[in-house]
Amino acid sequence: MITSRRSFLRSLSAGTVAGIAVQWPLTGSSRAAGFDFSRPGQNDGVIQLNSNESAYGPSAKVVEVMNSSIGSANRYPRMEYNSLAKRIATASRVKPEQVLLGCGSTEILRMAAFAFLGNGRQLIQASPTFEAIEHYARAAGSEIISVRLTPGFAHDLDGMLARATASTTLVYICNPNNPTATLTPRKDLENFISKLPASTFVLIDEAYHHYAGQSGMYASFIDRPLDDERVIVTRTFSKVYGLAGLRLGYAVASPKLIQQMGKVATEDSINAIVTQAAGAALDDTDAINAFIQRNTDDRQEFFNQAMARALKPIDSHANFVMMNTFHPAEDVIQHFRRNNILIGRRFLPMDTYIRISLGRPEEMRAFWRTWDMLPYPKHSMQH
Ligand SMILES: Cc1ncc(COP(=O)(O)O)c(C=O)c1O
């Protein structure tokens, strides 16, 4: 059932009356950035809680820069590429030759697969995790070894280590992990990396870095680098910066690894608008802090709503939440789809879990109303 935007909005406001009243917190720091969090999203009748995008960004300052950079759309942004790489290098406290930009961090994952895999060489990854590198590794002709997450949903580093051989040239660690939104402790990762074969590179995907919080469990490998030339860290502008549609990601690694990956880069894959918007996004620290705070509040509200229903989602360190429904995930996904809400795809082997990207308050109210319409007895969905 796809409805018009107008009837969809009508159903939203009707549901607001019928649904559970939510007092959405707006914190001081959220207001400080001057971002109007109540500005309606552009969802064209379908609520998109399926791709872990920012429901809010980009910030007003970034939009201004995007508008003013449109005039340069006729030019290849080669000089801008270099200035942005320098800007990211400064922010990451590395040399410019240690930074590589990609058309989304997905392009970096593709470059890593084609630079370091193929010819029977192996990739080790968690299961479930973000699948892009697996697809590219397969295309490059690699064997893929998937090791299930631990019962606490961290990477099973001992299990991964046990499978590593001289032909394992790449290990993929997604931290926080997509789809579980969980962390693997920093100290365990350090220990793991130190025990890997010398010929094994480790790609640490920090797409959700900004949401990971300040716990002692987590420290970015860009902010606190290891003295180890085998480590590649990737980040993206698609999440907290709200620029998923402009496609920009980057890698930070040793000059040698950056050079190897750069050989399989797509020429001129970075567009003229994002080279300028990204610099503004990095500079707008007030907005970043406000978006992080907004996500913390939205996440807390999700857990409040879940608790009110005696549900126990997996503790989240990202802008999405994974939750056991104790029913086939595909049926639950289809139920939401029939009600114009897209949630995450199936993530085998967790086939009774659903992944929900956090949306705006009105979108999340629609989510919970639709949840309450699931045709399952309530006790069958609780722990
Ligand atoms: C863990 C992870 N890495 C990388 C990406 C790719 O993001 P992008 O290509 O937009 O930078 C995603 C997208 O959702 C992701 O979840």
Ligand as a Chemical Component Dictionary entry (heavy atoms), coordinates in Angstrom:
data_LIG
# 
_chem_comp.id                   LIG 
_chem_comp.type                 NON-POLYMER 
_chem_comp.pdbx_formal_charge   0 
_chem_comp.three_letter_code    LIG 
# 
loop_
_chem_comp_atom.comp_id 
_chem_comp_atom.atom_id 
_chem_comp_atom.alt_atom_id 
_chem_comp_atom.type_symbol 
_chem_comp_atom.charge 
_chem_comp_atom.model_Cartn_x 
_chem_comp_atom.model_Cartn_y 
_chem_comp_atom.model_Cartn_z 
_chem_comp_atom.pdbx_ordinal 
LIG C1 C1 C 0 29.549 -0.056 8.386 1  
LIG C2 C2 C 0 29.337 0.672  7.121 2  
LIG N1 N1 N 0 30.400 0.948  6.362 3  
LIG C3 C3 C 0 30.271 1.604  5.212 4  
LIG C4 C4 C 0 29.036 2.017  4.777 5  
LIG C5 C5 C 0 28.957 2.694  3.453 6  
LIG O1 O1 O 0 28.663 4.008  3.570 7  
LIG P1 P1 P 0 28.991 5.058  2.449 8  
LIG O2 O2 O 0 29.366 4.338  1.205 9  
LIG O3 O3 O 0 27.739 5.827  2.290 10 
LIG O4 O4 O 0 30.124 5.863  2.991 11 
LIG C6 C6 C 0 27.900 1.768  5.527 12 
LIG C7 C7 C 0 26.582 2.195  5.077 13 
LIG O5 O5 O 0 25.572 2.042  5.690 14 
LIG C8 C8 C 0 28.052 1.055  6.741 15 
LIG O6 O6 O 0 27.025 0.737  7.507 16 
# 
loop_
_chem_comp_bond.comp_id 
_chem_comp_bond.atom_id_1 
_chem_comp_bond.atom_id_2 
_chem_comp_bond.value_order 
_chem_comp_bond.pdbx_ordinal 
LIG C1 C2 SING 1  
LIG C2 N1 SING 2  
LIG C2 C8 DOUB 3  
LIG N1 C3 DOUB 4  
LIG C3 C4 SING 5  
LIG C4 C5 SING 6  
LIG C4 C6 DOUB 7  
LIG C5 O1 SING 8  
LIG O1 P1 SING 9  
LIG P1 O2 DOUB 10 
LIG P1 O3 SING 11 
LIG P1 O4 SING 12 
LIG C6 C7 SING 13 
LIG C6 C8 SING 14 
LIG C7 O5 DOUB 15 
LIG C8 O6 SING 16 
# 
